[in-house]
Amino acid sequence: MKAGRKKKRFFLPDGMNMTILALIVFLSAIGLVMLYSATSYNDFIRHAGNSFYTTWKQLLYTVLAFGAMFAVSRIDYHIWRKLARYLYPAAVILGITVLFFGKEVNGQKRWFAIGPLSFQPAEFAKLTLIVTLASLMDFYYEMLKYYRVMMICALAALLIVLPVISANLSSGLILAGVAFVMIYISSRKRAVFVCAVAAAAASVVIAFQTGLLEKVLDAYQMDRIYAWFDPMAYSSTNGFQTVQGLYAIGSGGITGRGLGESIQTLGYLPEAQNDMIFSIICEELGLVGASSIIVLFLMLIWQMEKVAVSAPDFFGSMLSCGIMAHVAIQVLMNIAVVTNTMPNTGVSLPLISYGGSSVLFFMIEIGILMNVSTRIKMEQ
Amino acid sequence: MHWGRVYQKQNIVTAAIVVTVMGCVLIGRLAYLMIVCSDEYYALAEELHTRERRIKAARGAIYDCNGVLIATNRTVCTVSVIYNQMTDREEVIRVLCQELDLSEETVRKKVEKYSAREIIKTNIPKETGDRIRAYDLAGVKVDEDYKRYYPLGSLASKVLGFTGSDNQGIIGLEVSYESVLKGIDGRILTLTDAAGLEVDDAAEERVEPIAGNSLYLSLDVTIQTYAQQAAQKVMEKKNAKRVSVLILNPQNGEIYAMVNVPEFDLNAPFTLLQEDVSMTSEEKQDALNQMWRNHVISDTYEPGSTFKTITAAAALEEGVVTVTDSFHCPGYYIVEDRRIRCHKIAGHGAENFVQATMNSCNPVFIQVGLRLGIDRFYHYFEQFHLLSKTGIDLTGEAGTIMHRPERMGDVELATVSFGQSFQLTPLRLLTTVSSIINGGYSITPHFGVEVRSADGSSVHKLKYETGERVLSEEVSRQMREILELVVSEGGGIKGSIEGYRIGGKTATSEKLPRGTGKYISSFYAFAPADDPQVIGLITIDEPEGIYYGGTIAAPVMREIFDNILPYLGIETTGLEETPSAP
């Protein structure tokens, strides 16, 4: 009896938020099914009839990531306060070195290749940023009302964000967004943030209108903005992926073609297993299925919000906030890109898109959040 | 440990609410894309995903009046290679070089080109296609296709016409019966992946083609062949520019033959008769159009003396002249200030109207025309449908070029009376002459008789306007008698055949501008003269040497009639029949 209880506690510690776990498992399962649907045809052709090639790989990553999550959820989250000291400089250095020594994929140095494994420092940077900012804010808890502290936090974030943003705009934007949300939550000066958002939006518009944006952004990034305005006009070049995604979404209709019935996965939609997987969900499961996925993610956000609000201490709360912000921004950005609500930029859909390091770091974050949720019950 | 200020927890809730709102906006956006834009994107996606392959419908065949096949389809093959499906490229190159008689370089270039489908050669014979198919090479496709084929080559080329690359009619009957012959293409819709490969287990939507209808003509290959040979012979003998022959049934308008030599090869319609490499493409197109031109229906000419038939019929019908009226021809006739000469300068002297017609005497016909007057004469033009098109089932028929009545003076009237100063097509002339000698009713000349579905299950007879009375039966009879005399004793005597009652009229028209020595010699004849079953008109354009219609055109028609009258089953008159035994 005692041993059994102990075993149960090892995998599912008392007080762990079971709703979050259920949502994560469910979304991962949907992700794997959709991934199979999106990749089986091309895998069958490219990998000698093995239509499970990509799916098996992702299943392996997912199992590893779940293991990591359970392990992390067992570790007292306060350890991250100490680790932040080492993780932060590591993230900054990795972010800079990848710019020079990274493996070039599609003209962008974003990856470190170690043997058969490849690793994106940007994913590591996301985790580090959350941990670092939460530690800093906890450290300056009594002085959070001062602009000074906000500046320190912003500067600390900037050191991580800058190298990443120069290699990978979308990851940089996610990092900046996470930092922004965390600083906003910790601060009382709401008006400043509202102004900041307005000013940022205005400056982008002005920069675009005056042509300044063209000088700041790379040519390919500008082309993506033009393709955003009128994807059909660029349907053979920069708008290609967007247009193919829209075909998939539009042809889904209300109830979709049915699971496994996507036609856009037959090589029409590039990267269907990756950033554009949501459009395959739309095509196969229709508006009903796609909306359900969004609702599931929103439920996950609200569960995270519950953990953040009732966390045992401020550090735990800020960790949860950062993780919540990360998930929320990435989900919203991905779906916005797929539906051409914003310009095309490579953001994967958490738990569903194909990708090893992304799912691993994401699950570590969930593990941290789980540990925070465990502590709530223990305190009470 | 108690932590947190109220505003921080409020901020967390705010952040979650903002995220929720944004999530809902995205659901709204999705709803817009997937409900409002759904049809549009679905259609675009469908267009992208499916490959439509057309299955050509077989074009309908064309038969002559005896069921002789004159236009049909031949199966030809197109050989193409699909890069992704080829396993042994060297073998493919070797086989294709050998079978298609192409250089290795050409084939190699196409075989090694990375493309979805590369066509190696089109229009190869079916036997070659079958041989290549027998090798069973992966990635080599042999598709069958139809190509129009004319078994009789150049026979009636300008009448039949030919088809273009899309199997659509370009000239002739192929154009005017396009909707009958065309058929409805079928199609196969297959789902393909982005590389253009067909998805194996996807359902195929197949719509079967419907073959075009068969067209049965009044054209008689035998008569057409006789006429074409005769025309060819006289063209060569007289070194003429061209010779046209038109033979039809004056009772119902069915055309038996329409010859325009030189004809061209329907199986190679884009090959000029005299190939000239220095031609620009524009010049070549002009030359082709000229070669394809059906002069019998598309070109007008001054009919000359053959038109006296119409003047005579109008005058007799109107009663301004009777067959016994006497005239005197001094060799000329003065109209206003003009002295119009007869072809016989010395004059025909005293003659009655019948003799005048046999002599083809211009002064007499001028007088008859003047007796009719402009208004009455014009009235008969209209009554004989001379001013409108015949309505033949061919495209490109030219209209008659005639003076307007208010612009017509006596001089014009005088010249029109013997067939000058206006133009019409040979077809128009012969159609009107037919209605004058057939008992006096109008006909519509035509080729198409019957349309049958490809399997013969349904037959549709084509109908034409006919039977409107344009001349009294009595005058028609008189005209037949006069015209029979023209052949038996008059200017058309070289057109007579012993044992047959033949009517006809000759003409020699000087081409415009006058004085260049260029003539069109013509002659029309019909038989039997008392009940015409067949009428033919020959026009010889720019003959060299002797150019009189009675001398050079009449013998040709005689030769044709000599062959076709027995063929048509027209019996010789017992009276003049040569005894079979001495």
Interface residues (C-beta under 8 A of the other chain):
Chain A: Y41 V181 Y184 I185 S186 S187 R188 R190 L246 Y247 A248 I249 G250 S251 G252 G253 I254 I263 Q264 L266 G267 Y268 C282 G286 L287 A290 S291 I294 V295 F297 L298 I301 W302 M304 E305 A308 V309 A311 P312 D313 F314 S317 C321 M324 A325 A328 V331 L332 I335 A336 T339 T341
Chain B: M1 W3 G4 R5 Y7 Q8 K9 N11 I12 V13 A15 A16 V19 T20 M22 G23 V25 L26 I27 R29 L30 A31 L33 M34 I35 C37 S38 E40 Y41 Y42 L44 A45 E46 L48 H49 L191 T192 D193 A194 A195 V199
